[in-house]
Amino acid sequence: MKGPRLTLYQIFARTLRRYARRPALHFDGTTLTYAELDTKATDLAACLSERGVGPGDRVALYVRNCLEFMIADQAIIKLGAAKVPLNELLAADDVGYMVEHSDAKALIAHTSFAEKLATIAGPVGRLPIKLAVRNSDHELTGFEDFETTVGAFSGVSVPAPAVKPDHPALMIYTGGTTGRPKGVLHTQESSALNLLAQVIGAEIMTDEHLLVSSPLPHSAQLVVQAGLLNGARSTIHQSFAPEAILKAIDEDKVTWTFMVPTMIYRMLDSPLIKDVDLSSLRTVLYGASPITKVRLQQAIETFGPVFLQLYGQTEAPNFITSLSKSDHLVEDFQTSCGQPVITCDVAIRDEEGKELPYGEVGEITVRSPYTLECYYKDPEKTEANYFGDWMRTGDVAYQSETGHVYLVDRAKDMIISGGMNVYSTEVENVIQEFPQVRQVMVIGIPDDDWGEAVSAFIVPNETPFDEAGLMAHCKQRLAKYKVPKRIELIDEIPLTAYGKPDKKALRGQFWTAGDRQIN
């Protein structure tokens, strides 16, 4: 007889019991054991359940890195509900859109976001359930206090949810190449399988001490979940500060950490790195953007052979390919994003979907049990994202006979700056609204610090051009990491032979050091 299919509730109910006495999470001087995490999550689950949250219902989390994020995460799992994580760097308009588009039933938010939330009072006000986690003196109108409200449900049990493997479990928003962000929906079963892949691919052991300082609503939430799944303990920092991370590795004997390349660069450049003991580190997992070869070699020389690179997407979280620790020591592989992980098939295809032979450049396509279920409320985009059962990534690469994948460019015009995804069309749309702009093209250009710097090339319709005014406009309308780091006035936008804007030609002026247009 066929056994039961997986849900997040099944796998975490077991692990919370199994490791009950072990430390699970540490943040800002407070440590929770697995049993304490279980209790606090049950209290919140009881509170949400009493207000009508059940299997498949969306719960949005708009909080900075904190224990409450992970407590809420486990409470959502206990109810068989679906998590909608919202990045603190998002513009208010995007937050409002995501809350409405996701059909969220509840919102848990930090009080420090009061000003942003006040500007989207309509979408937020229509939510039936709102809990405020206090981290400032601000007040959130219409919100119940998290600690007081949840505390009233202490000791209240929650029955096992009637959750099914194909119920929604996670909806993460990713920037759209046109228009609004897309809601990437993952099911209970695909999320459970993805976390098992994370445990294996990220080499997370039961005795691991993880350190995470990148935003939990991004990839970091998945590695903390994977750590919990295998009995590890995780220390969470509110934000990344290189000196604080180096001290924590030294003093707390951290064995495992997750970073984006920009964070690795910051640590390498810190004067403190010469004075700390890094020998406890067994694994430094990095990804979200490629790393430059020179800086990678510096990192290996400084930290030792501890690096693992991941390549994934919101649509196939974190692990499509990985570059092993041993492959990091082979110079020919240091510009590769690795080989397909055991849970993914990878093929390079042309525009018609035909598989290409080794060495030929085409689009990376993926087949895995944890590719997205759909783009929520957008069946056309969902269908366009697949060649049969192979998911299209929009990333252009070639694959060697060893199976190593080498990224070359991005078909979707996405820029990755400091590990964060920036779609050029979104930035262009905002800049185009500025009265003095006649035409604009946004690309990523190589940057030793950010990987890629968001750069706007503008044909002005009047002079002198008010660059300060444009920057103020961008800062008001865009998340901080999407605001251009460079603005250049040009006479005309380069065009292809078909009269279309030619971003490849523009990028070619800056990507001259190698054979790829990705950094």
N, C-alpha and C positions, 0 to 999 in steps of 0.2 A: 504493500500500500504506500502511496506517495505521502511523504511527510509534510508537515505544515510549512507554508512559505513564510518568509521573514517579515517582521515589522520592527520599527525602532523600539516599541514597547517591549517586545519579547527579549531583545538582546540587552537592553539596559536594565530591565527588571532583574535579570540574572546577575549582571555585573555589580549592581549596587548592593545586592545581598552578599555576593561572594567576597567583596573587598571591604565590607562594612567598617572594619576597624582601621583601615589604612587612610592616610591623609589623601584627600582628593584634589582640593583647590586651595590656593593661597593668594590673597590679594590685600595689599595695604595693611599688613599686620594681623589679618584674620585668616585662620586656617579652618577649613571644613573637612571632616572625614567623609567617607562615602555614606555612612549612616546619617550624618548630619545633613548632607546634601539631599539625601533621599527624603528626610523629614521635612525640610524646608520646601522642597519641590512639591511634596504631597500637600502641604498647607496651601500653597499657591494654586495647585490643581483643584483642590476642594473649593477655593474661593471662585475660580473661573467657572468650574462646573456648576456651582450654585447659581451663577449668572447666565448659564445656558451654553457654555462653550463645550463642544463635544467633537467626535471624530470628523476630521476634514475641515473644521472651522479654522479661519486664519487668525493668528495672533501676531501683531506687529510689535517688534522690539526696536525702540529708538533710544538706546542707552549707550553710553561710552563703555569701555572695558571696565567690568566690575563683576562681583560675585552674582549680582542679581541677574545678569545676562544668562549665566550658566544655570542658575536656579530656575529661571523662566524657561530655559531650553528643556530642562528635564521635566518641568511641569507640563509643558506642551506635549512632550512625548507620552507622559502618563495619561493624557486625555485623548491621545490619538489625533491631536489637532495638527495644524501646519504652521510653521514658523515663517514670518516675513521679516528678515533682518534689514534694518535701515541704517546706512552708513552716516555717521555724524557729520561728514563733510558734504553731504548732499545739500543742494539749494532747497529752500522751503517749498518752492513750486513742485519739485520732484517728490518731496515727502508727501505732499498733499495728493499728488497724482497716484503714488504707489499705495497709499492708504485706501483710496477710493477704488482703484483698478483691481486691487487684490481681493476686494470684498471683505476686508478685515472686519472682524467682530469685536476685537479688543486691541488696545494700544497700551503698551507699558513704556513710559518715557521718563527721562531725566528732567528735573526741574530747570536745569541750566539751558534747556532748549525752549524756554518759555517764549522768548522773543520770536523765534522762528515759527513756533506753533501758533502764535497769535495771528500771524499773517495768513494762515490757512485754516481759520476758525471754522469755515463751512465744512470741509471734509472731516476734520477732527471732531467737530461738534456733533456730527451725525453718528459717531461711533457709540454703541450702547455701553461699552465697558472701557473705562480709562483709569489707569493706575499711575501715580506719580512717584518715582523714586527720587528722594530728596538728596541732591548733591550741590545745592546752592540755596540762596535766600529767596529765590524767585518762587512765585506761585503759578500753578497751572490751573486756570479756570475750568471748572467742571470735572476735575480729576479727583479721585479718592487717593488718600495717602497710602502708599504701598505697604509700609511696615505695619501701620495700625489696622488696615483692612485685612491683610493676609493673616496677621497675628490672631484675629478673632476666630480663625479656622484651625488653630493649633489642635492637633489630636484628632481631627476629622478625617476619617478614612475615605479613600476614593476607590470605587470598584474598577476592575480591569475593563478597559474600553472595548467596545465592539468595533475595533478598528480592523480594516482589511488591508492586505498588501498593496492594493492599487489605490488606496486613499491618498490624497495629497499629504506630504510631510514637510516640504520646504519649497518656498518660492523666493528666489533671489532675482533682483532686478539688474539687468545689464543694459548699458547704453545702446540706443538704437542707431543704426546707420542713417535712418531718416525718422523724424518725428520723435515720439516719446520712448522712454526706456521699455524694454520687453521684460515681462514676468516669466522667468524660467522656472517651470514647475517640475519637481521631482516627487516620486511616490514614496510610500513607506518602504517598499521592498528595495527600490533602487537606492534609496538613502542608506538603508542597512548594509547592502552589499558594498556601497561606496566606502562606508566607514571601515568595513573589514579590509578592503583594499588599501585604505590609508594606514591601518595598523601594520600591514605587511610591507607596503611600499615605502613607508616612512621609517621603517625599522624601529618601531616603538616597543620597548620591552616593558615587562611588568615592574621592574625596579627603576624605571626611568624617572628622572626629574626634569620635566619640560619647563621651558621659559618662553612665554609668548608676550610680545609687546606690540604687535601689529593689530589693526582693528578686528575685533571679533566678528562683526558682520561680514567681513571679507573671508579669506581662506582660513584665517586663524581659528574660527569656530570649529572647523572640521578637524583640525589636528588636536584641539583640546578634547573634543568628543571622542576621537580615536584613542587618546591617552586614557580617558575615563573607561573606555570599553575594555582596555587591557590592564586595568589596575594601576596605572601610573599616577603620579602626582604632577600637578601643573601649577606653576607660579605665573600669575597674570599681572603685567604692568599696565597702568592706565594708558601710557603712550611710550614711544621709543625715545630713549635718551642714551647715547652710546656709553657714557661713563657709568650710568646706573646699571646697564646691562653687563658691562665688563666686571663691575664690582660684584654683581649677583653671581656671575659664573664663578668668580674667584672664591667668594665667601660662602656661597650656598652649595657649591660643588654641583652646579647644573650639568646635566649629561646630554641634553638635547634642546635645540632651539630652532625656531623657524623665522626666516627673514626674507625680505626682498633685497635685490642687489644693492640698492641705495643704502640700506641699513648696514650691509657688510662694508661698503665704502666708508661710511661714517665711523665705524669701529676701527678700521685699518688706519684712519687718519687721526684718531684720538691719541694724544700724548700718553694717556693712561695705559695703553695696550702693552707698553714695555714693562710695566710694573705689576701686572696681574698674572696669576697662574691659571692657564686655560686648559690644563691637562685633564680635567674631569670631563671635558666635552668628548662625546663619542660621535655625535651627529649634528651637523648643521644642515637643515633642509632649507633650500631656497628655491624661489620661483617667482611667478607673476610677471616677470620680465626677464629677458636674457641678460647675462652678465658678460662684461667685456673680458677678453682673454687675458690681457695684461693684469687686470685687477684680480681675476680668478687665481692666476699664478702667485700673486702676492698673498692672497688669502690662504692658499694651500701652504705656502712657506711659513706663514704666521701661525695658523691654527692646526696645521697637520692634515693628514688624509681623512678628514671627517665630513667632507661635503657630499651631499646628495642633491641633485637638481630634479625638480618636477616640472612637467609641462601638462597643463590641463586648461579647462575653460569652465565658465559658469555652467555651460551646457553638459559638461562631463567633468565634474569637480576634481581638481588637483592632479589626478593621476591618469594621464593618457600614455605618456612616456616618462622614463626616469633615467638619469645618468648616474651610474653607480659610483661608489667611492673609488673603486679601483680604476674605472674608466677616466676619472678626473686626473689620474696620473699619466694618462696617455695623451700626448700633445695633439694628435690627430682628432681625438674625441672631445677636446676642450671647447670646441665651437658647436658641439652637438647638444641637443636637448635630450639625448638618450635613446634607449630602445623601448618598444612598446612594453608596458607592464603586463603581468600575466592575465589581467582581467580585461584587456583591450586588444582588439585587432586594429592595425593601422594600415592604410593603403593610400598611395599617392595617385590622384586621378586628374584627368584633364577636364575641360569645361563640360563635356558631354557625359562625364561619369566613368569613362574608360580608365581602367587601372594602367598605370605607367610602369615601365621597367625601372630597375635600380638606376639611380643617377640622373633620371629625368625630373625636371621641376614641374610640380603641379600642386593641387590643393590637398592638404591632409584631410583624410576622411577616417572616421572612427566607428567601430562596432563594439558595443559594450553593454552589459546589463544595467549600467547607471548613466546612460545618456538621457537627456531631458525627455520627460513625458510629452511636453508641448510648450509652446509659447502661449501663455494664458490668454484666452479670448482672441486668438489670432491663428486660425487653422491654416491660412494661406502661407504665413511665414513659417509655420511648423512644417508644412509639406515641402516648401522650398528649401528647408534646411537639411533634407535627406536625399540621398541617391538610394532608393530602396530602403534597406535597413542600415545603411551607412550614413552617419551624421557628417555633415560638412562643417569644417571648422572655420573656413575663410582664411586660414593661414597657408602660405605658399612655402613649399619645402621640397627637398629631395631626400631619398633614403638610400643608404649605402648597402652593399651586400651583407654587411654584418647586422643590418637592421637598424643602425643608428639613423636618426632623423636630424636633418640640418635645416633649420628655419632660414628662409631667404627674404620673405616679404609678407605683407598682410593684404589679402584681397579685400578686406572689409574696411580699409583705411582707418584702422584703429591705432591709436598711439598709446604706448604704455610708459607712463612717467612716474617714477618712484614706485613702481609696482601697481599703480592704479590705471584702470582702463579709461581712455579718453577717445571718444569717437569724434573725428574731425568735423563731421557734418553738424553735430550739435553745437560745437564752438563757432563754426561758420555762420550758423543760423542766428546766433546771438550777436555776433559782430556785425552781420549784415543789417541789423536793426539800427545801428548807430548812423545818424544822419550824414556824416561825412564820408561814409564808406560806399564806394561804387561797386566794388567787387572784392572778394576775399578768397584766399585759399589757405587752409590750415594743414600743416604737416608736422611730423615729429622729426627733429634733427638730432644727430648724435650729441650726447652730453655725458661727460665723465661722471657726473654726480647723479643725475636723474635717469640715466639710461637714454631717454629721449625727452627733449624739451619741446613742449607745445609752442609752435611758432606760427604766427599769422603774417601772411604776405598780402598787402592791401593795395588796391588801386583806389586812391582817394578821388572824391568828386569836387573837393575844394582844398585850397591851401590858405594859410598854414593849417596843418592837420593837428587836431587836439588829441594827442596821444594819451595825456593824463585823463581826459574825459572818457576816452574809450576804455581805459583800464578800470576806471570807476564803474562804468556800465557793465563790464565783464564781471567784476567782483560782486556786483549786485545780483546778477542773473545766473552765475555759474558757481559750481563747487570750487573751492580754493585750488584743488589740483588740476582743474580744467582751464584756469585762467592762463592766457599766453605768457610765457616767460620771455618771448621775443616778438617784437613787432617791426616789420620792415615795409617801407613804402616802395612800390614798384610801378612801372609804367603800364604793364599789361600782364595778364595771366597767360602762361603758356598753354597752347592748345594742341590736341592731337590732330592727326590728318582728318579726323571726322568732326573736328570743331568742338570736341569736348575738353574740359579743363584737364591738363596733363600733370597730375601730381607726381608721376614717376619722373618726368623730366626735371621738375623742381627739386625733388628729393635727390636726384642724381648729382646736383651741384654740391651737396653736402656729404653724401655717402660715397666718398671716393677712396676710402682707405681699404676697402675689401670688396667681396663679391656678394654681400648681402645688404639689404636695406632694413635692418632691424638691429636693435642694440640692447 
